[in-house]
Amino acid sequence: MRHRKHHGSLGLVSGHRRALLANLAGALLTHGRIETTEAKARAVRPYVEKLITLGKRGDLHARRQALAKLRHRPLVDLLFSDVASAVADRNGGYTRMIKSGFRAGDAAPMAIVELVQEEVKPAAKKAAPKAAKEEKAAEEKAENTAGDSGEAKD
């Protein structure tokens, strides 16, 4: 039975699909952003995310695995030196897909895939509402006492 075996074939045989994904990933790593169809963008995102994770690992085995996927040594060197260091503090989410309308010739839905370059901002912890009110009241009290002592000095 073929249950749950379907994946995006992009209308290609497996060898052509592997070559397409490798070429798209290479272009994305080289240029930082590419414009392609939505289906190809959805297929290349996890492919590139896994390659960047290999680049962050940085060991010899990871380098060989990336070379087996990309098949171009300068791309692997770029991945392991520049791209991996740029996203070293990020725990995934290295790429972003932005829908960009439709292609003029055949109205295919297009998308831009780009590497995320922003720094990771730590999520601010929300204080409990009661604790926040107490903190605010303490600050106001401190300001009032400082304001009173300042007036007495003048």
DSSP file (Angstrom, degrees, kcal/mol; ACC not computed):
  #  RESIDUE AA STRUCTURE BP1 BP2  ACC     N-H-->O    O-->H-N    N-H-->O    O-->H-N    TCO  KAPPA ALPHA  PHI   PSI    X-CA   Y-CA   Z-CA
    1    1 A M              0   0    0      0, 0.0     0, 0.0     0, 0.0     0, 0.0   0.000 360.0 360.0 360.0 149.9    0.0    0.0    0.0
    2    2 A R    >   +     0   0    0      2,-0.0     3,-1.7     3,-0.0     4,-0.3   0.120 360.0 153.5-102.8  19.3    1.1    3.6   -0.7
    3    3 A H  T 3  S-     0   0    0      1,-0.3     0, 0.0     2,-0.1     0, 0.0  -0.237  73.0  -2.1 -57.8 134.2   -0.5    5.2    2.3
    4    4 A R  T 3  S+     0   0    0      1,-0.1    -1,-0.3     3,-0.0    -2,-0.0   0.719  99.3 114.7  60.8  26.4    1.2    8.4    3.4
    5    5 A K    <   +     0   0    0     -3,-1.7     2,-0.2     2,-0.0    -2,-0.1   0.490  40.6 113.4-101.0  -5.9    3.9    8.1    0.8
    6    6 A H        +     0   0    0     -4,-0.3     2,-0.3     2,-0.0    -3,-0.0  -0.452  34.6 162.6 -74.5 137.6    3.1   11.1   -1.3
    7    7 A H        -     0   0    0     -2,-0.2     2,-0.7     0, 0.0     3,-0.1  -0.937  53.5 -71.8-141.8 166.9    5.5   14.0   -1.4
    8    8 A G        +     0   0    0     -2,-0.3    -2,-0.0     1,-0.2     0, 0.0  -0.436  46.4 175.1 -65.6 106.5    5.9   17.0   -3.8
    9    9 A S    >   -     0   0    0     -2,-0.7     3,-2.1     1,-0.0    -1,-0.2   0.641  28.2-145.7 -87.0 -14.5    7.2   15.5   -7.0
   10   10 A L  T 3   -     0   0    0      1,-0.3     3,-0.1    -3,-0.1    -2,-0.1   0.685  62.4 -71.9  56.4  19.9    7.0   18.8   -8.9
   11   11 A G  T 3  S+     0   0    0      1,-0.3     2,-0.3     0, 0.0    -1,-0.3   0.739 108.7 115.8  71.3  22.8    6.1   16.7  -11.9
   12   12 A L  S <  S-     0   0    0     -3,-2.1    -1,-0.3     2,-0.0     2,-0.1  -0.864  70.4-109.6-123.8 154.3    9.7   15.5  -12.2
   13   13 A V     >  -     0   0    0     -2,-0.3     4,-2.4    -3,-0.1     3,-0.3  -0.419  46.9 -99.1 -74.4 163.3   11.4   12.1  -11.9
   14   14 A S  H  > S+     0   0    0      1,-0.2     4,-2.5     2,-0.2     5,-0.2   0.844 119.9  50.9 -60.5 -39.3   13.5   11.7   -8.8
   15   15 A G  H  > S+     0   0    0      1,-0.2     4,-2.0     2,-0.2    -1,-0.2   0.905 112.9  45.4 -65.6 -41.0   16.9   12.4  -10.4
   16   16 A H  H  > S+     0   0    0     -3,-0.3     4,-2.6     2,-0.2    -2,-0.2   0.872 111.9  52.8 -68.7 -36.6   15.7   15.6  -12.0
   17   17 A R  H  X S+     0   0    0     -4,-2.4     4,-2.6     2,-0.2     5,-0.2   0.924 109.0  49.0 -64.5 -44.0   14.0   16.7   -8.7
   18   18 A R  H  X S+     0   0    0     -4,-2.5     4,-2.2     1,-0.2    -2,-0.2   0.913 113.1  47.7 -60.8 -42.5   17.2   16.2   -6.8
   19   19 A A  H  X S+     0   0    0     -4,-2.0     4,-2.4     2,-0.2    -2,-0.2   0.907 111.5  50.5 -65.5 -41.9   19.2   18.2   -9.4
   20   20 A L  H  X S+     0   0    0     -4,-2.6     4,-2.8     2,-0.2     5,-0.2   0.935 111.8  46.8 -61.1 -47.5   16.6   21.0   -9.3
   21   21 A L  H  X S+     0   0    0     -4,-2.6     4,-2.5     1,-0.2    -1,-0.2   0.892 112.3  50.5 -64.2 -39.6   16.6   21.2   -5.5
   22   22 A A  H  X S+     0   0    0     -4,-2.2     4,-2.3    -5,-0.2    -1,-0.2   0.910 112.7  46.5 -64.2 -41.5   20.4   21.3   -5.4
   23   23 A N  H  X S+     0   0    0     -4,-2.4     4,-2.2     2,-0.2    -2,-0.2   0.908 113.6  47.7 -68.5 -42.0   20.5   24.0   -8.1
   24   24 A L  H  X S+     0   0    0     -4,-2.8     4,-2.3     2,-0.2    -2,-0.2   0.911 112.8  49.4 -63.6 -41.6   17.9   26.1   -6.3
   25   25 A A  H  X S+     0   0    0     -4,-2.5     4,-2.5    -5,-0.2    -2,-0.2   0.904 110.4  50.8 -64.7 -40.9   19.6   25.7   -3.0
   26   26 A G  H  X S+     0   0    0     -4,-2.3     4,-2.1     1,-0.2    -1,-0.2   0.907 111.2  47.9 -62.7 -41.8   23.0   26.7   -4.5
   27   27 A A  H  X S+     0   0    0     -4,-2.2     4,-2.8     2,-0.2     5,-0.4   0.890 111.8  50.2 -65.8 -39.2   21.4   29.8   -6.0
   28   28 A L  H  X S+     0   0    0     -4,-2.3     4,-2.2     1,-0.2    87,-0.2   0.915 112.4  46.3 -66.0 -42.8   19.8   30.7   -2.7
   29   29 A L  H  < S+     0   0    0     -4,-2.5    -1,-0.2     2,-0.2    -2,-0.2   0.869 117.3  44.9 -67.3 -35.8   23.0   30.3   -0.8
   30   30 A T  H  < S+     0   0    0     -4,-2.1    -2,-0.2    -5,-0.2    -1,-0.2   0.939 127.2  24.8 -73.3 -47.9   25.0   32.3   -3.4
   31   31 A H  H  < S-     0   0    0     -4,-2.8    -3,-0.2    -5,-0.2    -2,-0.2   0.649  93.0-130.2 -97.7 -17.2   22.6   35.2   -3.9
   32   32 A G  S  < S+     0   0    0     -4,-2.2    83,-2.5    -5,-0.4     2,-0.3   0.132  84.3  38.5  88.1 -22.9   20.7   35.2   -0.6
   33   33 A R  E     -A  114   0A   0     -6,-0.3     2,-0.3    81,-0.2    81,-0.2  -0.968  60.9-176.2-158.4 145.8   17.3   35.3   -2.3
   34   34 A I  E     -A  113   0A   0     79,-2.6    79,-2.8    -2,-0.3     2,-0.5  -0.955  19.9-136.2-138.0 156.5   15.6   33.8   -5.3
   35   35 A E  E     +A  112   0A   0     -2,-0.3     2,-0.3    77,-0.2    77,-0.2  -0.976  42.1 138.5-115.8 126.7   12.2   34.1   -7.0
   36   36 A T  E     -A  111   0A   0     75,-2.6    75,-3.2    -2,-0.5     2,-0.0  -0.835  55.9 -60.4-149.6-177.7   10.6   30.8   -8.1
   37   37 A T  E  >  -A  110   0A   0     -2,-0.3     4,-2.5    73,-0.2    73,-0.3  -0.349  49.0-114.2 -71.6 158.1    7.2   29.2   -8.2
   38   38 A E  H  > S+     0   0    0     71,-2.3     4,-2.6     1,-0.2     5,-0.2   0.887 115.3  53.6 -60.6 -39.9    5.4   28.6   -4.9
   39   39 A A  H  > S+     0   0    0     70,-0.3     4,-1.5     1,-0.2    -1,-0.2   0.924 111.8  44.1 -63.3 -44.2    5.6   24.8   -5.3
   40   40 A K  H  > S+     0   0    0      2,-0.2     4,-2.3     1,-0.2    -1,-0.2   0.876 112.3  53.8 -67.7 -36.3    9.4   24.9   -5.8
   41   41 A A  H  X S+     0   0    0     -4,-2.5     4,-1.6     1,-0.2    -2,-0.2   0.912 108.5  49.0 -63.8 -41.8    9.8   27.4   -3.0
   42   42 A R  H  < S+     0   0    0     -4,-2.6    -1,-0.2     1,-0.2    -2,-0.2   0.833 114.0  47.3 -65.9 -31.2    7.9   25.1   -0.6
   43   43 A A  H  X S+     0   0    0     -4,-1.5     4,-0.7    -5,-0.2    -2,-0.2   0.852 112.4  47.4 -78.2 -34.2   10.1   22.2   -1.7
   44   44 A V  H  X S+     0   0    0     -4,-2.3     4,-2.5     1,-0.2     5,-0.3   0.752  95.7  74.1 -82.7 -23.1   13.5   24.0   -1.4
   45   45 A R  H  X S+     0   0    0     -4,-1.6     4,-2.5     1,-0.2     5,-0.2   0.954 101.1  38.8 -58.3 -55.4   12.9   25.5    2.1
   46   46 A P  H  > S+     0   0    0      0, 0.0     4,-2.1     0, 0.0    -1,-0.2   0.854 114.0  57.9 -64.7 -30.2   13.4   22.3    4.1
   47   47 A Y  H  X S+     0   0    0     -4,-0.7     4,-1.5     2,-0.2    -2,-0.2   0.932 111.6  40.1 -61.6 -46.9   16.2   21.3    1.8
   48   48 A V  H  X S+     0   0    0     -4,-2.5     4,-2.6     2,-0.2     5,-0.2   0.873 111.2  57.7 -72.1 -37.4   18.1   24.5    2.5
   49   49 A E  H  X S+     0   0    0     -4,-2.5     4,-2.0    -5,-0.3    -1,-0.2   0.913 107.9  47.3 -59.3 -42.3   17.2   24.5    6.2
   50   50 A K  H  X S+     0   0    0     -4,-2.1     4,-1.9     2,-0.2    -1,-0.2   0.879 110.8  52.0 -67.8 -37.1   18.8   21.0    6.6
   51   51 A L  H  X S+     0   0    0     -4,-1.5     4,-2.2     2,-0.2    -2,-0.2   0.909 109.2  49.6 -64.5 -41.4   21.9   22.1    4.7
   52   52 A I  H  X S+     0   0    0     -4,-2.6     4,-2.1     2,-0.2    -2,-0.2   0.879 107.8  54.2 -66.2 -36.7   22.3   25.1    7.0
   53   53 A T  H  X S+     0   0    0     -4,-2.0     4,-1.6     2,-0.2    -1,-0.2   0.898 108.1  49.9 -62.5 -39.5   22.0   22.9   10.0
   54   54 A L  H  X S+     0   0    0     -4,-1.9     4,-1.9     1,-0.2     5,-0.3   0.911 108.9  53.0 -62.0 -41.4   24.8   20.8    8.6
   55   55 A G  H  < S+     0   0    0     -4,-2.2    -2,-0.2     1,-0.2    -1,-0.2   0.861 106.5  52.1 -62.9 -36.1   26.8   23.9    8.1
   56   56 A K  H  < S+     0   0    0     -4,-2.1    -1,-0.2     1,-0.2    -2,-0.2   0.833 104.1  57.0 -69.7 -32.0   26.3   24.9   11.8
   57   57 A R  H  < S-     0   0    0     -4,-1.6    -2,-0.2    -5,-0.2    -1,-0.2   0.945  85.1-172.2 -63.3 -47.1   27.5   21.5   12.9
   58   58 A G     <  +     0   0    0     -4,-1.9    -3,-0.1     1,-0.2    -1,-0.1   0.446  30.3 129.5  77.3   1.6   30.8   22.1   11.0
   59   59 A D  S  > S-     0   0    0     -5,-0.3     4,-2.1     1,-0.1    -1,-0.2  -0.328  72.1-102.1 -87.3 175.0   32.4   18.7   11.3
   60   60 A L  H  > S+     0   0    0      1,-0.2     4,-2.3     2,-0.2     5,-0.2   0.882 119.9  52.7 -64.4 -40.5   33.9   16.7    8.5
   61   61 A H  H  > S+     0   0    0      1,-0.2     4,-2.3     2,-0.2    -1,-0.2   0.910 109.5  49.3 -63.8 -41.2   31.0   14.3    8.2
   62   62 A A  H  > S+     0   0    0      1,-0.2     4,-2.4     2,-0.2    -1,-0.2   0.898 109.7  52.6 -63.8 -39.7   28.6   17.2    7.9
   63   63 A R  H  X S+     0   0    0     -4,-2.1     4,-2.2     1,-0.2    -2,-0.2   0.902 110.3  47.7 -62.5 -41.0   30.8   18.8    5.2
   64   64 A R  H  X S+     0   0    0     -4,-2.3     4,-1.9     2,-0.2    -1,-0.2   0.877 110.6  51.5 -68.7 -37.1   30.8   15.5    3.2
   65   65 A Q  H  X S+     0   0    0     -4,-2.3     4,-1.3     2,-0.2    -2,-0.2   0.910 111.3  47.5 -65.0 -41.4   27.0   15.2    3.6
   66   66 A A  H  X S+     0   0    0     -4,-2.4     4,-3.1     1,-0.2     5,-0.4   0.886 110.1  52.7 -66.6 -38.2   26.5   18.8    2.3
   67   67 A L  H  X S+     0   0    0     -4,-2.2     4,-2.2     1,-0.2    -1,-0.2   0.853 105.2  55.2 -66.3 -33.8   28.9   18.1   -0.6
   68   68 A A  H  < S+     0   0    0     -4,-1.9    -1,-0.2     2,-0.2    -2,-0.2   0.837 115.3  39.4 -66.4 -31.7   26.9   15.0   -1.5
   69   69 A K  H  < S+     0   0    0     -4,-1.3    -2,-0.2    -3,-0.2    -1,-0.2   0.917 126.6  31.6 -81.7 -47.0   23.7   17.2   -1.8
   70   70 A L  H  < S-     0   0    0     -4,-3.1    -3,-0.2    -5,-0.1    -2,-0.2   0.796  81.1-157.4 -86.9 -29.9   25.2   20.3   -3.4
   71   71 A R     <  +     0   0    0     -4,-2.2     2,-0.3    -5,-0.4    -4,-0.1   0.771  62.2  96.7  58.7  30.5   27.9   18.7   -5.5
   72   72 A H    >>  -     0   0    0      1,-0.1     4,-1.7    -5,-0.1     3,-0.7  -0.843  61.2-155.1-150.9 109.9   30.0   22.0   -5.7
   73   73 A R  H 3> S+     0   0    0     -2,-0.3     4,-2.6     1,-0.3     5,-0.2   0.862  92.5  55.1 -60.1 -42.5   32.8   22.5   -3.3
   74   74 A P  H 3> S+     0   0    0      0, 0.0     4,-2.2     0, 0.0    -1,-0.3   0.869 108.0  51.6 -60.6 -32.5   32.9   26.4   -3.4
   75   75 A L  H <> S+     0   0    0     -3,-0.7     4,-2.6     2,-0.2    -2,-0.2   0.902 109.5  49.1 -66.1 -40.5   29.2   26.3   -2.4
   76   76 A V  H  X S+     0   0    0     -4,-1.7     4,-2.6     2,-0.2     5,-0.2   0.909 110.7  50.5 -65.6 -41.0   29.9   24.0    0.5
   77   77 A D  H  X S+     0   0    0     -4,-2.6     4,-2.0     2,-0.2     5,-0.3   0.912 111.6  48.3 -62.0 -41.9   32.8   26.3    1.6
   78   78 A L  H  X>S+     0   0    0     -4,-2.2     5,-1.8    -5,-0.2     4,-1.2   0.911 112.0  50.1 -62.2 -43.4   30.4   29.3    1.4
   79   79 A L  I  <>S+     0   0    0     -4,-2.6     5,-2.0     1,-0.2    -2,-0.2   0.925 114.8  42.0 -61.0 -46.4   27.8   27.4    3.4
   80   80 A F  I  <5S+     0   0    0     -4,-2.6    -1,-0.2     3,-0.2    -2,-0.2   0.772 125.0  32.9 -78.4 -25.9   30.2   26.4    6.2
   81   81 A S  I  X5S+     0   0    0     -4,-2.0     4,-0.8    -5,-0.2    -3,-0.2   0.926 130.5  16.7 -94.4 -61.1   32.0   29.7    6.5
   82   82 A D  I  X5S+     0   0    0     -4,-1.2     4,-1.8    -5,-0.3    -3,-0.2   0.960 126.9  41.2 -82.8 -53.8   29.7   32.6    5.8
   83   83 A V  I  ><S+     0   0    0     -5,-1.8     4,-1.3     1,-0.2    -3,-0.2   0.920 116.0  48.3 -66.9 -44.6   26.1   31.3    6.0
   84   84 A A  H  4<S+     0   0    0     -5,-2.0    -1,-0.2    -6,-0.3     3,-0.2   0.877 112.9  48.4 -65.6 -36.7   26.6   29.1    9.1
   85   85 A S  H >< S+     0   0    0     -4,-0.8     3,-0.9     1,-0.2    -1,-0.2   0.833 107.2  56.9 -72.3 -29.9   28.3   31.9   11.0
   86   86 A A  H 3< S+     0   0    0     -4,-1.8    -1,-0.2     1,-0.2     3,-0.2   0.806 117.6  32.8 -69.5 -28.6   25.6   34.4   10.1
   87   87 A V  T >< S+     0   0    0     -4,-1.3     3,-1.4    -3,-0.2    -1,-0.2   0.030  80.9 120.5-115.0  26.0   22.9   32.2   11.6
   88   88 A A  T <  S+     0   0    0     -3,-0.9    -1,-0.1     1,-0.3    -2,-0.1   0.828  77.9  45.9 -62.3 -33.1   24.9   30.7   14.4
   89   89 A D  T 3  S+     0   0    0     -4,-0.2     2,-0.4    -3,-0.2    -1,-0.3   0.406  95.2  94.3 -91.6   3.4   22.6   32.1   17.2
   90   90 A R    <   -     0   0    0     -3,-1.4     2,-0.7     1,-0.0     3,-0.1  -0.796  62.7-151.4-100.1 136.0   19.4   31.1   15.4
   91   91 A N        -     0   0    0     -2,-0.4     2,-0.1     1,-0.2    -3,-0.1  -0.488  67.7 -49.0-102.4  61.4   17.7   27.8   16.2
   92   92 A G  S    S+     0   0    0     -2,-0.7    -1,-0.2    -5,-0.2   -43,-0.0  -0.338  97.0  97.3 100.3 175.1   16.0   27.1   12.9
   93   93 A G        +     0   0    0     -2,-0.1    -2,-0.1    -3,-0.1    -1,-0.1   0.921  41.4 153.5  70.7  44.3   13.9   29.3   10.7
   94   94 A Y        +     0   0    0    -49,-0.1    22,-3.0    21,-0.1     2,-0.3   0.647  56.5  51.3 -81.4 -15.5   16.8   30.3    8.4
   95   95 A T  E     -B  115   0A   0     20,-0.3     2,-0.4    22,-0.0    20,-0.2  -0.842  63.4-157.2-124.1 159.4   14.6   31.0    5.4
   96   96 A R  E     -B  114   0A   0     18,-2.5    18,-2.4    -2,-0.3     2,-0.5  -0.996   5.9-152.5-135.2 139.3   11.6   33.0    4.6
   97   97 A M  E     -B  113   0A   0     -2,-0.4     2,-0.5    16,-0.2    16,-0.2  -0.963  11.9-174.8-116.0 126.5    9.0   32.6    1.8
   98   98 A I  E     -B  112   0A   0     14,-2.9    14,-3.3    -2,-0.5     2,-0.2  -0.979  24.6-128.8-121.6 122.7    7.1   35.7    0.6
   99   99 A K  E     -B  111   0A   0     -2,-0.5    12,-0.3    12,-0.2     3,-0.1  -0.497  23.9-174.4 -69.7 137.3    4.4   35.3   -2.0
  100  100 A S  E     -     0   0A   0     10,-2.4     2,-0.2     1,-0.4    11,-0.2   0.032  38.0-100.7-128.4  28.7    4.9   37.7   -4.9
  101  101 A G  E     -     0   0A   0      9,-0.4     9,-3.0     2,-0.0    -1,-0.4  -0.617  57.9 -40.2  96.4-150.9    2.0   37.4   -7.2
  102  102 A F  E     -B  109   0A   0      7,-0.2     2,-0.1    -2,-0.2     6,-0.1  -0.920  52.1-108.4-126.2 146.3    1.6   35.6  -10.5
  103  103 A R     >  -     0   0    0      5,-2.6     4,-1.6    -2,-0.3     5,-0.1  -0.454  25.5-132.6 -71.6 143.4    3.9   35.1  -13.5
  104  104 A A  T  4 S+     0   0    0      1,-0.2    -1,-0.1     2,-0.2    -2,-0.0   0.867  97.1  51.0 -67.7 -37.9    2.9   37.0  -16.6
  105  105 A G  T  4 S+     0   0    0      1,-0.2    -1,-0.2     3,-0.1    -2,-0.0   0.933 133.1   1.7 -71.6 -47.3    3.2   34.1  -19.0
  106  106 A D  T  4 S-     0   0    0      2,-0.1    -2,-0.2     0, 0.0    -1,-0.2   0.297  92.0-115.6-127.7   8.7    1.2   31.3  -17.4
  107  107 A A     <  +     0   0    0     -4,-1.6    -3,-0.1     1,-0.2    -6,-0.0   0.790  53.5 166.5  60.2  30.5   -0.2   32.9  -14.2
  108  108 A A        -     0   0    0      1,-0.1    -5,-2.6    -5,-0.1     2,-0.3  -0.583  45.1-107.1 -73.2 136.6    1.9   30.5  -12.1
  109  109 A P  E     - B   0 102A   0      0, 0.0   -71,-2.3     0, 0.0   -70,-0.3  -0.495  41.8-156.3 -67.0 129.2    1.9   31.6   -8.4
  110  110 A M  E     -A   37   0A   0     -9,-3.0   -10,-2.4   -73,-0.3    -9,-0.4  -0.708  13.0-174.6-108.9 157.7    5.4   33.0   -7.6
  111  111 A A  E     -AB  36  99A   0    -75,-3.2   -75,-2.6   -12,-0.3     2,-0.5  -0.991  21.3-131.3-148.4 152.0    7.3   33.4   -4.4
  112  112 A I  E     -AB  35  98A   0    -14,-3.3   -14,-2.9    -2,-0.3     2,-0.5  -0.916  18.4-163.1-103.9 129.8   10.5   34.8   -3.1
  113  113 A V  E     +AB  34  97A   0    -79,-2.8   -79,-2.6    -2,-0.5     2,-0.3  -0.961  19.0 169.4-111.4 129.3   12.7   32.6   -0.9
  114  114 A E  E     -AB  33  96A   0    -18,-2.4   -18,-2.5    -2,-0.5     2,-0.3  -0.965  37.5-107.3-140.2 156.4   15.3   34.4    1.1
  115  115 A L  E     - B   0  95A   0    -83,-2.5     2,-0.4    -2,-0.3   -20,-0.3  -0.648  39.0-119.8 -79.2 136.3   17.8   33.8    3.9
  116  116 A V        +     0   0    0    -22,-3.0    -1,-0.1    -2,-0.3   -84,-0.0  -0.666  34.5 174.2 -80.8 126.4   16.8   35.5    7.2
  117  117 A Q        +     0   0    0     -2,-0.4    -1,-0.1     2,-0.1   -23,-0.0   0.544  38.5 110.5-110.2 -11.9   19.5   37.9    8.3
  118  118 A E  S    S-     0   0    0      1,-0.1     2,-0.1   -31,-0.0    -2,-0.0  -0.263  72.9-106.5 -67.9 153.0   17.9   39.6   11.3
  119  119 A E        -     0   0    0      1,-0.1     2,-0.5   -29,-0.0    -1,-0.1  -0.435  37.3-103.5 -73.8 153.1   19.3   39.0   14.8
  120  120 A V        -     0   0    0     -2,-0.1    -1,-0.1     1,-0.0   -30,-0.0  -0.671  31.9-151.9 -80.3 126.3   17.2   36.8   17.1
  121  121 A K        -     0   0    0     -2,-0.5     2,-0.1    -3,-0.0     3,-0.1  -0.877  19.2-122.7 -98.6 124.1   15.4   38.8   19.7
  122  122 A P        -     0   0    0      0, 0.0     2,-0.2     0, 0.0     3,-0.0  -0.406  32.8-105.0 -66.2 141.0   14.8   37.0   22.9
  123  123 A A        -     0   0    0     -2,-0.1     2,-0.3     1,-0.1     0, 0.0  -0.469  34.4-120.8 -68.1 130.0   11.1   36.8   23.8
  124  124 A A        -     0   0    0     -2,-0.2     2,-0.4     1,-0.1    -1,-0.1  -0.538  25.7-121.6 -73.5 133.3   10.3   39.2   26.6
  125  125 A K        -     0   0    0     -2,-0.3     2,-0.5     1,-0.1    -1,-0.1  -0.601  22.0-131.5 -77.2 131.7    8.9   37.4   29.6
  126  126 A K        -     0   0    0     -2,-0.4     2,-0.1     1,-0.0    -1,-0.1  -0.717  19.2-136.8 -85.5 127.2    5.4   38.7   30.6
  127  127 A A        -     0   0    0     -2,-0.5    -1,-0.0     1,-0.1     5,-0.0  -0.451  31.7 -92.2 -77.6 155.2    5.1   39.5   34.2
  128  128 A A     >  -     0   0    0     -2,-0.1     4,-2.5     1,-0.1     5,-0.2  -0.407  37.1-118.1 -63.2 144.5    2.0   38.4   36.0
  129  129 A P  H  > S+     0   0    0      0, 0.0     4,-2.0     0, 0.0     5,-0.1   0.866 113.7  49.5 -56.0 -39.1   -0.6   41.2   36.0
  130  130 A K  H  > S+     0   0    0      2,-0.2     4,-2.2     1,-0.2     5,-0.2   0.918 111.8  47.6 -67.8 -43.2   -0.6   41.5   39.8
  131  131 A A  H  > S+     0   0    0      1,-0.2     4,-2.4     2,-0.2    -1,-0.2   0.873 110.2  53.4 -66.0 -36.4    3.2   41.7   40.0
  132  132 A A  H  X S+     0   0    0     -4,-2.5     4,-2.4     2,-0.2    -1,-0.2   0.902 108.9  48.9 -65.3 -40.7    3.3   44.3   37.2
  133  133 A K  H  X S+     0   0    0     -4,-2.0     4,-2.4    -5,-0.2    -2,-0.2   0.911 112.1  48.5 -65.0 -42.2    0.9   46.5   39.1
  134  134 A E  H  X S+     0   0    0     -4,-2.2     4,-2.1     2,-0.2    -2,-0.2   0.897 112.0  49.7 -63.9 -40.0    2.9   46.2   42.3
  135  135 A E  H  X S+     0   0    0     -4,-2.4     4,-2.1     2,-0.2    -2,-0.2   0.916 111.5  48.2 -64.7 -43.6    6.1   47.0   40.4
  136  136 A K  H  X S+     0   0    0     -4,-2.4     4,-2.4     1,-0.2    -2,-0.2   0.898 111.1  50.7 -64.3 -41.3    4.5   50.1   38.8
  137  137 A A  H  X S+     0   0    0     -4,-2.4     4,-2.2     1,-0.2    -1,-0.2   0.891 109.6  50.8 -64.4 -39.3    3.2   51.3   42.1
  138  138 A A  H  X S+     0   0    0     -4,-2.1     4,-2.1     2,-0.2    -1,-0.2   0.888 110.2  49.8 -65.7 -38.6    6.6   50.9   43.7
  139  139 A E  H  X S+     0   0    0     -4,-2.1     4,-2.3     2,-0.2    -2,-0.2   0.922 111.1  48.6 -65.0 -44.0    8.2   52.9   40.8
  140  140 A E  H  X S+     0   0    0     -4,-2.4     4,-2.4     1,-0.2    -2,-0.2   0.893 111.0  50.6 -63.2 -39.4    5.6   55.7   41.2
  141  141 A K  H  X S+     0   0    0     -4,-2.2     4,-2.2     2,-0.2    -1,-0.2   0.903 110.4  49.5 -64.2 -41.7    6.2   55.8   45.0
  142  142 A A  H  X S+     0   0    0     -4,-2.1     4,-2.0     1,-0.2    -2,-0.2   0.886 111.2  49.6 -65.5 -38.4   10.0   56.1   44.4
  143  143 A E  H  X S+     0   0    0     -4,-2.3     4,-2.6     2,-0.2    -2,-0.2   0.904 110.6  50.3 -65.8 -41.3    9.5   58.9   41.9
  144  144 A N  H  X S+     0   0    0     -4,-2.4     4,-2.2     1,-0.2    -2,-0.2   0.902 111.6  47.0 -65.9 -41.0    7.2   60.8   44.3
  145  145 A T  H  X S+     0   0    0     -4,-2.2     4,-2.0     2,-0.2    -1,-0.2   0.879 113.6  48.6 -68.7 -36.7    9.7   60.5   47.2
  146  146 A A  H  X S+     0   0    0     -4,-2.0     4,-1.6    -5,-0.2    -2,-0.2   0.887 111.1  50.7 -68.9 -38.0   12.5   61.6   44.9
  147  147 A G  H  X S+     0   0    0     -4,-2.6     4,-1.5     2,-0.2    -2,-0.2   0.885 109.9  50.1 -65.7 -39.4   10.4   64.5   43.6
  148  148 A D  H  X S+     0   0    0     -4,-2.2     4,-1.5     1,-0.2    -2,-0.2   0.918 111.5  47.5 -66.0 -43.8    9.6   65.7   47.2
  149  149 A S  H  X S+     0   0    0     -4,-2.0     4,-1.2     1,-0.2    -1,-0.2   0.817 109.0  55.4 -68.9 -30.3   13.3   65.6   48.3
  150  150 A G  H  X S+     0   0    0     -4,-1.6     4,-0.9     1,-0.2    -1,-0.2   0.856 107.1  49.3 -68.9 -35.4   14.3   67.5   45.2
  151  151 A E  H  < S+     0   0    0     -4,-1.5    -2,-0.2     1,-0.2    -1,-0.2   0.840 106.7  56.0 -72.8 -32.7   11.9   70.3   46.0
  152  152 A A  H  < S+     0   0    0     -4,-1.5    -1,-0.2     1,-0.2    -2,-0.2   0.848 103.3  55.2 -69.0 -32.2   13.1   70.5   49.6
  153  153 A K  H  <        0   0    0     -4,-1.2    -1,-0.2     1,-0.2    -2,-0.2   0.820 360.0 360.0 -69.9 -31.5   16.7   71.1   48.4
  154  154 A D     <        0   0    0     -4,-0.9    -1,-0.2    -3,-0.2    -2,-0.2   0.471 360.0 360.0 -76.9 360.0   15.8   74.1   46.2
